[in-house]
Amino acid sequence: MKPSENYRPDIDGLRAVSILLVVGYHAHPWMLPGGFVGVDVFFVISGFLITRILLTPGGVSLATFYARRIRRIFPALTAVLLATYALGYAILLPPQFRMLGENIVASALFVSNLFQLGQAGYFAPLAGENPLLHLWSLGVEEQFYIFWPLALGVLASSPHRRQYILGAIALSLVAGVALARTNLEWGFYAPLPRAWELLIGGIVAEANLVRSRSNNLLGTIGLGAIAASALVFDRAMAFPGALALLPVMGAALVIASPNAVLNRVLLSSRPAVLLGLISYPLYLWHWPLLAYVGIVRHGVPNFIEVWAAILVAAVLSILTYRYIELPVRQRRNATPAWAITLAAVGAMGMATILSSGFVSRFPLELQQIASVRTDDNAAFGDHCFLEAPGSRFDGSCIEQGNKPLILLWGDSNAAALYPAVTDAATRASFRVGRFNAPGCAPILDAGPNASCAESNGAAIALIKESRPDIVVLHAMWGFENDLEKLGRTIDSLRSAGISRVVIIGPPPVWKRTLPHAIVNHYRFSHELPDRLAAGVSGPAEDDRMADFSKSAGVDFVSLRKVLCDPRQLCLVRTPAGEVIATDTIHLSPGGARSVLDVIGADLFRKPPA
């Protein structure tokens, strides 16, 4: 396919830089902690190229423009969606496969970025378990492609077009900066706070800022800004917001300096151009393969497995470019067929949603285990668990009456225990109260997490007011927990007149999820296990909490010793066949009941008078 006279090989070279940053970050975040800025560079490139096409002398009709976009985007996207779906059918459990169907529908409707906004929250799927998470950026670009041509058409005859574009850049940037402080997820995924990045590329094209003379300084500064962003930024920063100015303006400077030495020698080199030409399919292919390798390897693929997946992605990208993209671009009458094909793929995703992830894929004895969902636990839905809508800690979180009171204070692991504690308390003639906040161990002044400090402060105030007979502290209890501050928290409880404090140790932690571990065992052995040793944490955290409890003079109950034997074979199913844990750590309702059957007598032992 002969390139047009406006073709700039250095733009493909800049695409190569972008995709190297993104793939490097996804492969090893420690290697390129800010490699995610490659997406921002892609946005600037897209804004520049699309605006230049739309402002071509003589113009281009909207129908022609949209037909070209379909032939450019849909074929490779369709191929990747189908392959991702096929792998998901073989690998994913029904809840995850249903979510894959939701992602496919969102991708077919060009709203993948907006769909990701609905995935926020403590129980949201991990990024590494969403094979189509990366399509959020394609959603932002597609929304730009839909609305930007219409906006330019409205402004075509306006003498103030440039001022309007600059105003839109300013408004979008201000929105992005504000959201980086108040709602980072909206700032990351929503189109409005991202639009300025594409519009920066657009203003470079509209104002004809591309310099015909060599300007080595601008090109060097631009590439340096991109490289600095990739090396200095990391995921803990409030990005994009104002931080995105560095890679975005860097990309704009590179685009505006086509005759700089770096553009002519490095970015226009044959290897850089070839990589740039396959950058779109490589972006599409690399993340699903990395995600599936991570899923199969319980979240800890080794170096060779990661780069083998990237090598496969590169090969598939070359094949996609050569045998799908290039032929389709030359067939102008292929547009309707590809639009229909992508719609059919979207319908396939919808069927997956309606079937709840095709649970029938699994043998009958696995179907209940494979379909388990953490948030099905009723304790995660009421207002005393701070993830629930309208949640808050108040007096209604404590059962009223004259019977002795046991109060369960802790994180989501404590919430998972709550229904079983309530049942056991009824038999033991106790009232129950509980204060549970996701990710918040019951430790006062534990660190920089403001929401945990606030929720634990509210909890201790209500505990002092209600003066329960027994306070049970339960959390995941990792090594990051400050045991010195936990000791001071226990002192505060004792000074408030709490006569008995019990610490429940951490649950066994499964590397992926317990349902996956059971399913994988079944696939190889064709039997349902009662206990497993593979893929589960050791006893170190439990031993640490036992030692601390002894030194602090409080009672300790070991979940691990209830669930795991001395050979570290851990129970995976209840006597009734229910899975013990719904994910990596949270006990299922049946698992919690099994635990309370063992520890209940000790837990509800009344303190000495």
RAZISUL-V397075 format. One line per field, one symbol per residue. phi: phi as a letter, one per 20 degrees, with the letter a starting at -180 (. if undefined). burial: 1 if it has 16 or more other ideal C-beta (glycine too) atoms within 10 Angstrom, else 0. A space follows every 10 residues. Layout:
phi=???
burial=???
This chain:
phi=.ffffefcff ffffffgfff fffffffbgf fcfdfffgff fggfgfgfff ffffeggnmc ffffffffff feefgfffff ffffffffge defgffffff ffffffffem cgffffffef pfefgfgfdd fdgffgffff ffffffefgf ffffegdefd gfffffffff ffffffffff edbffffeef fffdgfffff ffffffelef efefcfffff ffffffffgf eefbffffde lfffgfffff ffffffcfdf gfffeefeff fffffffdff ffffeffgff ffffffelnc fegfffffff ffffffffff ffddfffffe dfeegfffff ffffffffff ffffelnlff fdggfeffff efcffffffe defedfefgm faebfffdfe qdfgddcddr effffffggf fffffffemd eccbcccfmd ffcfleqfff ffffffffff fffffelffc dddbafleff feffffffff fffffenfec dcdefffgde gdbfgfffff fffedlbefe ccdfmcfeeg ffffffffgf femcfcdeff ffecefemed fdcfgeneff cebfcfffgf fffffffeeg fffefffff
burial=0000000111 1111111111 1111111000 0111111111 1111111111 1111100000 0000101111 1011111111 1011101100 1111111111 1111111111 1111110010 0010000111 1111111111 1111100110 1100100000 1000100110 0110111011 0001011111 1011111111 1111110000 0000100111 1110111011 0010000011 1011111111 1111111101 0111011100 0110111111 1111111111 1111100100 1000010011 0011011001 1000100100 0001100100 1100110110 0110001110 1100010011 1101101011 0101111100 1010001110 0001111111 1111111111 1111100101 1111111101 1111010000 0110110111 0110010111 1111111000 1010011011 0011010101 1111111111 1111111111 1100000110 1100111010 1101110110 0101111111 0111000011 1111000111 1111111111 1111110011 001100000
